[in-house]
Amino acid sequence: MKKIKITSTTAPEPGGWYSQAFRLDNLIFTAGVTAADPVTQKIVAPGDIKQQTAQVIKNMSAVLEAANSDLEHVIKTTVFISDINMFSEFNDVYKTFFPIDPPARSTIEVGKFNHGMVVEIEAIAIVRE
């Protein structure tokens, strides 16, 4: 099996020494996706879980598109939120992007992020057929 590095020019650049995603056969593994604006590279709506969740999933979608996939093909997400008390607000937005057969999901409270970030999501998806 050969791994293929996935890079999207319509998603934010990695904020550190990591790749946006890799494809292995028909599976795609994303890095943790943040709510950075793809143009400015700055976190949108510091402290606002709803706006950041929407931006994270839009950024994730851009990475998946670069790998010939999309949100409908996400099979697992791991969600990191700064405060579990914001889970309900997060979930309300998350459901709008995954309205039918949502992916398997784990959610972890991580405490404080930098720069007003409150949510990060990584995903495993399959390639569109």
Secondary structure, DSSP 8 states (H G I E B T S, - for coil): --EEEE--SSS---SSSS-SEEEETTEEEE--B--B-TTT-SBSSTT-HHHHHHHHHHHHHHHHHHTT--GGGEEEEEEEES-GGGHHHHHHHHHHHS-SS--EEEEEE----STT--EEEEEEEE---
